[in-house]
């Protein structure tokens, strides 16, 4: 079952998310989120999810969190993806329902093939994977970290396990969830 079919099945299985909350804005944002996910417009989906997440007086559904996880994954923000998937699992336990197999596989992959790093850079450099992964989501995770480092000089998130370089510095990301702190120096002038 592809993502579009899964989302449609979830939405057809019950009333539109948040209908019980009586929030027209929440219903509208949920509809937008579904439309963006169906189109693969991941940046717009993530922005919409974040708006939905901060609305007062509403409770996000597991479907909302699942779509939020998919948008974060597609953008390379694997830490946000993992956090949203964990909520889906908590909800499933509370409601005593089965978690979708795709969500289970994603979380297992994030737990066993990514490592949590807190990187702080000094100087100018470019984060590069020694061996560039083939998988689009892993490439997106590296690109997301590169962008964060370029914009802020910091990155706190998940990267695929492997070796990385930054200027003349190198470091290794080991799979697991314990954050590893890395301080990088840029190239010598």
Backbone torsions as a table, in degrees:
resi	resn	phi	psi	omega
1	UNK	NA	126.2	178.8
2	UNK	-81.7	172.6	-175.2
3	UNK	-61.3	-43.3	-178.8
4	UNK	-59.6	-45.9	180.0
5	UNK	-63.6	-40.3	179.5
6	UNK	-62.5	-46.8	-178.7
7	UNK	-63.4	-44.9	179.6
8	UNK	-62.6	-40.7	178.7
9	UNK	-63.4	-42.0	179.8
10	UNK	-64.9	-40.7	-178.8
11	UNK	-71.9	-35.1	179.4
12	UNK	-74.9	-18.8	-177.8
13	UNK	-72.7	-15.5	-178.3
14	UNK	-161.1	-177.0	180.0
15	UNK	-66.3	162.8	178.5
16	UNK	-56.0	138.1	-178.3
17	UNK	-52.3	141.7	175.7
18	UNK	75.9	4.3	-178.9
19	UNK	-57.9	-36.1	-179.5
20	UNK	-68.9	-23.7	-179.7
21	UNK	-75.5	-17.2	-179.9
22	UNK	70.2	16.8	-177.9
23	UNK	-96.5	109.9	176.8
24	UNK	-62.8	-37.4	179.4
25	UNK	-64.4	-41.0	178.9
26	UNK	-64.0	-44.9	178.3
27	UNK	-60.0	-43.6	-179.3
28	UNK	-63.8	-44.8	178.9
29	UNK	-64.8	-38.5	178.1
30	UNK	-63.2	-43.8	178.3
31	UNK	-62.2	-41.2	177.2
32	UNK	-63.7	-43.0	180.0
33	UNK	-58.8	-47.4	178.9
34	UNK	-59.8	-45.3	-179.1
35	UNK	-62.2	-43.4	179.7
36	UNK	-65.4	-41.1	179.0
37	UNK	-63.9	-43.8	178.7
38	UNK	-59.9	-36.0	179.9
39	UNK	-81.1	-14.5	-174.7
40	UNK	76.1	24.4	177.9
41	UNK	-88.5	78.8	-167.5
42	UNK	-68.6	-38.8	179.4
43	UNK	-64.4	-43.4	178.5
44	UNK	-66.6	-39.4	178.1
45	UNK	-62.0	-43.5	-178.7
46	UNK	-67.1	-41.5	176.7
47	UNK	-60.4	-43.7	-179.4
48	UNK	-66.0	-42.6	177.4
49	UNK	-58.7	-44.9	-178.6
50	UNK	-63.9	-35.6	175.3
51	UNK	-65.1	-43.5	179.9
52	UNK	-63.4	-39.1	-177.2
53	UNK	-61.9	-31.3	-175.2
54	UNK	-99.9	3.3	176.8
55	UNK	-65.8	136.9	178.5
56	UNK	-80.5	143.6	172.2
57	UNK	80.1	10.5	177.7
58	UNK	-122.6	158.1	176.7
59	UNK	-117.2	122.6	177.1
60	UNK	-68.0	146.4	177.8
61	UNK	-90.5	166.1	174.8
62	UNK	-59.6	-35.2	177.7
63	UNK	-61.1	-42.2	178.5
64	UNK	-59.9	-47.7	-179.7
65	UNK	-63.2	-38.3	179.5
66	UNK	-63.7	-45.5	178.1
67	UNK	-66.0	-36.0	175.7
68	UNK	-64.1	-38.4	177.5
69	UNK	-64.8	-42.7	179.3
70	UNK	-63.3	-41.2	179.3
71	UNK	-67.1	-42.5	178.5
72	UNK	-62.6	-42.4	179.2
73	UNK	-61.6	-44.3	-178.5
74	UNK	-66.7	-27.9	177.8
75	UNK	-86.7	-10.5	179.3
76	UNK	95.2	2.5	179.4
77	UNK	-87.6	78.8	-173.2
78	UNK	-70.1	-26.6	177.3
79	UNK	-67.3	-45.4	176.4
80	UNK	-63.4	-39.3	177.5
81	UNK	-58.4	-49.1	-178.9
82	UNK	-62.2	-43.9	-179.4
83	UNK	-61.3	-41.1	-179.4
84	UNK	-70.3	-37.8	176.8
85	UNK	-65.1	-37.8	178.5
86	UNK	-61.6	-35.3	176.5
87	UNK	-65.9	-40.9	177.3
88	UNK	-57.7	-43.2	179.6
89	UNK	-67.2	-42.5	178.1
90	UNK	-60.4	-44.0	179.3
91	UNK	-62.0	-41.6	-179.9
92	UNK	-61.5	-40.5	177.8
93	UNK	-64.9	-44.4	-179.9
94	UNK	-62.9	-41.8	-176.1
95	UNK	-90.3	-3.0	-179.5
96	UNK	54.0	50.8	176.0
97	UNK	-121.0	162.7	-179.7
98	UNK	-82.3	138.5	177.5
99	UNK	-83.5	138.8	177.5
100	UNK	-54.4	138.4	-176.7
101	UNK	-61.3	-33.4	179.7
102	UNK	-64.8	-42.2	177.9
103	UNK	-63.8	-39.8	178.6
104	UNK	-62.0	-43.6	179.7
105	UNK	-65.9	-40.6	178.6
106	UNK	-60.8	-48.6	-177.1
107	UNK	-63.8	-41.5	177.5
108	UNK	-60.4	-42.5	178.9
109	UNK	-63.4	-44.3	-179.8
110	UNK	-63.5	-36.7	-178.8
111	UNK	-74.1	-32.0	-172.8
112	UNK	-105.7	-14.6	-175.1
113	UNK	-124.3	1.5	178.0
114	UNK	-125.1	153.6	175.1
115	UNK	-122.9	147.7	179.3
116	UNK	-89.6	122.7	178.8
117	UNK	-127.7	147.4	171.7
118	UNK	-117.7	102.8	-174.2
119	UNK	-105.0	134.4	174.8
120	UNK	-126.6	127.5	-177.4
121	UNK	-111.7	146.9	172.8
122	UNK	-122.6	125.5	-179.1
123	UNK	93.8	-177.9	-177.0
124	UNK	-97.1	139.2	177.8
125	UNK	-172.4	177.6	176.7
126	UNK	-132.0	129.2	177.0
127	UNK	-74.4	126.8	178.9
128	UNK	-133.9	139.0	172.1
129	UNK	-82.0	133.7	178.6
130	UNK	-59.7	-44.6	174.4
131	UNK	-117.0	108.5	-178.7
132	UNK	-67.0	126.0	-180.0
133	UNK	-71.1	157.2	178.0
134	UNK	-85.7	-31.0	-174.8
135	UNK	-67.7	130.8	-178.8
136	UNK	-58.8	-38.1	-178.9
137	UNK	-69.0	-32.6	177.6
138	UNK	-72.4	-39.4	174.3
139	UNK	-61.5	-40.9	179.0
140	UNK	-63.7	-37.8	178.7
141	UNK	-63.1	-41.0	178.8
142	UNK	-68.1	-43.0	178.7
143	UNK	-62.7	-38.5	178.0
144	UNK	-62.3	-45.2	178.1
145	UNK	-63.9	-42.2	178.5
146	UNK	-57.9	-45.4	-178.7
147	UNK	-63.8	-45.4	179.0
148	UNK	-60.6	-44.0	179.6
149	UNK	-64.9	-40.7	-179.9
150	UNK	-66.1	-38.9	-176.4
151	UNK	-81.3	-36.9	-171.8
152	UNK	-123.5	-13.4	-175.2
153	UNK	78.1	8.4	-179.2
154	UNK	-140.6	152.0	171.6
155	UNK	-149.4	126.2	175.0
156	UNK	-126.8	103.3	-176.6
157	UNK	-175.9	-163.3	-177.9
158	UNK	-103.4	137.1	173.6
159	UNK	-127.0	150.8	174.8
160	UNK	-60.3	141.9	177.6
161	UNK	-57.6	138.9	179.4
162	UNK	152.9	-174.5	-178.7
163	UNK	-99.7	142.9	-177.2
164	UNK	-133.6	156.1	174.2
165	UNK	-126.8	153.0	174.6
166	UNK	-145.3	106.2	-175.2
167	UNK	58.6	-121.8	178.2
168	UNK	-96.9	2.4	178.8
169	UNK	-92.6	151.6	172.3
170	UNK	-139.5	154.9	178.4
171	UNK	-153.8	162.6	-178.7
172	UNK	-120.2	135.0	175.4
173	UNK	-100.5	124.3	180.0
174	UNK	-104.2	137.1	179.9
175	UNK	-59.5	142.9	-178.5
176	UNK	139.9	179.6	-174.5
177	UNK	-114.4	-4.4	178.3
178	UNK	-74.3	124.4	-178.4
179	UNK	-64.3	135.3	175.1
180	UNK	-109.4	128.3	-179.6
181	UNK	-91.0	131.9	-178.5
182	UNK	-130.2	127.7	173.5
183	UNK	-110.7	126.0	-175.6
184	UNK	-113.2	147.2	173.6
185	UNK	-114.4	143.0	178.8
186	UNK	-75.6	-177.7	-179.7
187	UNK	-64.7	148.3	178.0
188	UNK	-76.1	141.5	-178.5
189	UNK	-90.8	NA	NA
